[in-house]
Amino acid sequence: MKRIIKIGSAFIGIIVGAGFASGQEILQYFTSFGYIGTIGAIVSTALFAYLGMMLTRLGSRMRATSHKEAIYKVSGKYLGIIVDAIIVFTLFGVGVVMIAGGGSIFSQQFGLPSVFGIVLMSILVILTMMLNVDRVVSVIGSITPFLILAVILVSIYSILVMDNSFSALNPIAQESPSALSHWLMSAVNYVSFNIAVGASMSLLMGGAEEDERIASLGGLVGGLGIGVMIVLSHLAVFSNVDVVASFDMPMLKIVNDISPVLGVIYSVVLFGMIFNTAVSMFYSFGARFTEVGTKKQRLFTTVTIAVAFSLSFVGFTELVAWFYPTIGWLGTFLIVALLIAPFRMASAKKKEQQEQFREAN
């Protein structure tokens, strides 16, 4: 059970980065549709649970040390090329968004120039890159419970003390900019984007777990956990949409309105979650092109983060609004690959058994 929770927590930590924990993703993908956005959040929960389970299961079965080998095995030669390119693009792009998110916290919470947060985030990620994969998973998983607790408490409190009814807030919510034009497309696109974000590191986590059942359950628990947090965060932002819609980080605004002291605490937790996802992205990006644990990997990752640093000044909200939906559409190739993966795996296993039978006879 401990290993299942560890994998599940790390999976949540990878997916729950700057956009989710801040409430900006939730606002654009779910709350902007009002009531119907709640159904979208439930649809996303089911998809996250299944796809999370498949990713960690594949990683465990194939003992993955990089996403490349596993993706090509389950996708085939041609689809594999497309999926691999999408994942690589996603890893770097989301890393850039995470670093920008660090700057937004310093700007919104402390009134400081965003460059302070951007520099601090970049330095912390580079230092963490010096650790091995087990240490990275431990770092990611250790911060996650604090965010889960914070999101649950803030969401429950927001719903209990809300001044307006959801029916009164529904038209206000629908005036907020949406990531996509239809609630169902938005829900699927959100999962597609996040699975593209988490695929590489999830495969590596699964590869580090010898027991395929434990790896599968870890991914399932993680996916369900993300879904519950999506629903709760959506209701929290929905209940305060008239106040928070104009902020880069709606959830941080909600907490600040409860208590400035709690706002500082939440901003630290939020910074930690942004750091989590940034580490996952750049670690996986480096593992795709270099051997993990080598000087070449450390140098490659450092240069990559330096490039990401320069691109992060575009702005957090702007990057979320443009980059996330784009990756969401591209990520549908990965979802297709994961949906057909069980059939490919069963076919490959049957073929292997037939070959072993022929050799024995």
Summary of the structure (lengths in Angstrom):
residues: 361
radius of gyration: 20.0
end to end distance: 42.0
largest distance: 76.2
contacts: 1400
relative contact order: 0.23
helix: 86%
strand: 0%
